[in-house]
Amino acid sequence: MRWENLTVDSGESGGHGRAADTALFGADAVVSRTFDTPEFRGITFHEVRARSVLNRVPGASRMPFEWTVNPYRGCSHACVYCFARKTHSYLDLDTGIGFDTQIVVKVNAPEVLRRQLASRRWQGDHVAMGTNVDCYQRAEGRYRLMPGIISALTKHANPFSILTKGTLILRDLDLLVRAAAVTDVGISVSVGFTDTELWRTVEPGTPAPERRLDVVRTLGEQGIGCGVLMAPVIPFLSDDPAQLRATVRAIAAAGATSVTPLVLHLRPGAREWFMAWLGRHHPHLVRRYERLYAEGAYAPKWYQRRITRQVHELAQEYGIGPTRAGAARRIRPAGAPPAAEPADVSEPTQLTLL
Ligand code: SF4
């Protein structure tokens, strides 16, 4: 998305909203607002009207889907390692704190999607959400775009998947159940580790891992099978065998239908931000990281394979899989193949580490 694909939102904000600095993108590009409530303090929302919300994934991508819908840009979940950070630079926005606090909101996303799904040119392909930034980040509590998006997809029986760290998804539980009755729906929750101290510093804006696992549990109780993307596994901070075991055990206890491990990767944008954080919180690890990621954005294959093997062995030991009681027939993890085994992630993918 570029700013030139967007037009000004002329609507008025309600509640505590107030117009703010529109000069940032040019007076005709957006309406920017801030809200005085504690949960939105320090965050600016740039409301835009998108002309299109169905985005085609570039052909060269290794994504297991072709179409995405992303109602937001930037993410207040503020994960230090988030590789979507770089996408903020395309909008001339800061990829560090700016990514966490300057949130672009496509306020007309549901109505545009309704129009696009009704077009004769649309073939009804799978639509993936949560692949760039989290569609159930805090902004969604105010803008409520996802109910309209899910309803539009349901009306057209269009298959879709959602990957999230947001407990807010439970607000839309009824809609998801209705959607799953007419089409394939995949839900995945991202939980890379269960270490509370690590969570507080590296994923400061997200619900706690335990709360996210409660989402998995609740979805399962409602007959909606939910996979867990165990991402990221953070070298030297969450990859100890005991830590991996504790995480997989908790994922199993929550009733996840699959677990897919993914080792931290550090692409430009995320790399600088993460390494600065590492220097502040774990300075003794900086040299080890420079060596481990000396070849580029990805940890060495041997390291990725080791983590994958360990997690898959633990998953077997704890009996994680779609044959567990409570796994729904129509629903499989977002982006995952409809296979009985957890996806092989020995090859790095380009999923945002939600
Ligand atoms: S990793 Fe996901 S939840 Fe975290 S900041 Fe990025 S988009 Fe948001």
Boltz pocket constraint, residues with backbone or C-beta under 6 A from the ligand:
constraints:
  - pocket:
      binder: B
      contacts: [[A, 75], [A, 76], [A, 77], [A, 78], [A, 79], [A, 81], [A, 82], [A, 83], [A, 84], [A, 132], [A, 133], [A, 134], [A, 137], [A, 165], [A, 206], [A, 352], [A, 353], [A, 354]]
      max_distance: 6.0
